[in-house]
Amino acid sequence: MELLKPHARDIGFPVRRLLPAAGRQRIGPFIFFDHMGPSAFEAGGRNGDVRPHPHIGLATVTYLFSGAMDHRDSLGTVQRIEPGAINLMTAGHGIVHSERVPEDVRRDGIEVEGIQTWLALPEDKENGEPAFSHHPQDSLPLYQSRGVRARVLIGGAFGVQSPVPTASPALYVDIQLDAGGSLPLPPSDQERAVYVVSGSPTAGDEPLPLHHVMTLDGQRSWLLEALEEPARLMLFGGAALPGRRYINWNFVSSDKKRIEKARDDWRHQRFPGVPGETEWIPLPE
């Protein structure tokens, strides 16, 4: 069992970063984990917008609790994401995308909050074709029991299976517990962890601090409980990926030379453009 604490970052809006962490790069294929917001943005402004930027060797997963964001990418995708839906973008050998706060969300003062993660890709799929898929909330299965609502976003759990495709076995579940609610987790041969979005839950009598990640020993069962107040947790993980991964800016690869090529390609604007976009984020030197 490990406890990973959040680190504050600003990427145009405040985020709490949990992965990668000192001594722990990945949990299953999850190699990056940010809790963004909640943040409201001024009408007519640009704060909160993430200008076009590239990725290789990973899949991005965006999941919102509130607000909305507009996704555009170099495949020509234009997709608004709203709470409860999943955007999964597979970068493969290279993709460029932007994420912008819709004007109606700015105008109405709606706070944007959610989780953004990256899934590292298996080595044989790192240089595959880029792809994008959107899955609205009503397509994602919901497990309900007394005092429990668990939306299975990726993978299978509690007898239900998500339709979201991933390059390797992964698990991602949004769990909401009423006060007094509890949810048992059986042992698993996959790596698993929980992130506390809100409340003061426990896992097997271990207190789970707010905005921290706790890894779960797969050889034993666990009981997630909300003793005195409601709680929201993200259960995530999956099959461990073999091999080392290098992370440099927005690039992930098992090959350092591939990352250097991606840096040079972005520096010289050899990545494909995003239709309708004229801006981009410069390569940090």
Rosetta blueprint (number, residue, H / E / L):
1 M L
2 E L
3 L E
4 L E
5 K L
6 P L
7 H E
8 A E
9 R E
10 D E
11 I L
12 G L
13 F L
14 P E
15 V E
16 R E
17 R E
18 L E
19 L E
20 P L
21 A E
22 A L
23 G L
24 R E
25 Q L
26 R L
27 I E
28 G L
29 P L
30 F E
31 I E
32 F E
33 F E
34 D E
35 H E
36 M E
37 G E
38 P E
39 S E
40 A L
41 F L
42 E L
43 A L
44 G L
45 G L
46 R L
47 N L
48 G L
49 D L
50 V E
51 R E
52 P E
53 H E
54 P E
55 H E
56 I E
57 G L
58 L E
59 A E
60 T E
61 V E
62 T E
63 Y E
64 L E
65 F E
66 S E
67 G L
68 A L
69 M E
70 D E
71 H E
72 R E
73 D E
74 S L
75 L L
76 G L
77 T L
78 V E
79 Q E
80 R E
81 I E
82 E L
83 P L
84 G L
85 A L
86 I E
87 N E
88 L E
89 M E
90 T E
91 A L
92 G L
93 H L
94 G L
95 I E
96 V E
97 H E
98 S E
99 E E
100 R E
101 V L
102 P L
103 E H
104 D H
105 V H
106 R H
107 R H
108 D L
109 G L
110 I L
111 E L
112 V E
113 E E
114 G E
115 I E
116 Q E
117 T E
118 W E
119 L E
120 A E
121 L L
122 P L
123 E H
124 D H
125 K H
126 E L
127 N L
128 G L
129 E L
130 P L
131 A E
132 F E
133 S E
134 H E
135 H E
136 P L
137 Q H
138 D H
139 S H
140 L L
141 P L
142 L E
143 Y E
144 Q E
145 S E
146 R L
147 G L
148 V E
149 R E
150 A E
151 R E
152 V E
153 L E
154 I E
155 G L
156 G E
157 A E
158 F L
159 G L
160 V E
161 Q E
162 S L
163 P L
164 V L
165 P L
166 T L
167 A L
168 S L
169 P L
170 A E
171 L E
172 Y E
173 V E
174 D E
175 I E
176 Q E
177 L E
178 D L
179 A L
180 G L
181 G L
182 S E
183 L E
184 P E
185 L E
186 P L
187 P L
188 S L
189 D L
190 Q L
191 E E
192 R E
193 A E
194 V E
195 Y E
196 V E
197 V E
198 S E
199 G L
200 S L
201 P L
202 T E
203 A E
204 G L
205 D L
206 E E
207 P E
208 L L
209 P L
210 L L
211 H L
212 H L
213 V E
214 M E
215 T E
216 L E
217 D L
218 G L
219 Q L
220 R L
221 S L
222 W E
223 L E
224 L E
225 E E
226 A L
227 L L
228 E L
229 E L
230 P L
231 A E
232 R E
233 L E
234 M E
235 L E
236 F E
237 G E
238 G E
239 A L
240 A L
241 L L
242 P L
243 G L
244 R L
245 R L
246 Y E
247 I E
248 N E
249 W L
250 N L
251 F E
252 V E
253 S E
254 S L
255 D L
256 K H
257 K H
258 R H
259 I H
260 E H
261 K H
262 A H
263 R H
264 D H
265 D H
266 W H
267 R H
268 H L
269 Q L
270 R L
271 F L
272 P L
273 G L
274 V L
275 P L
276 G L
277 E L
278 T L
279 E L
280 W L
281 I L
282 P L
283 L L
284 P L
285 E L
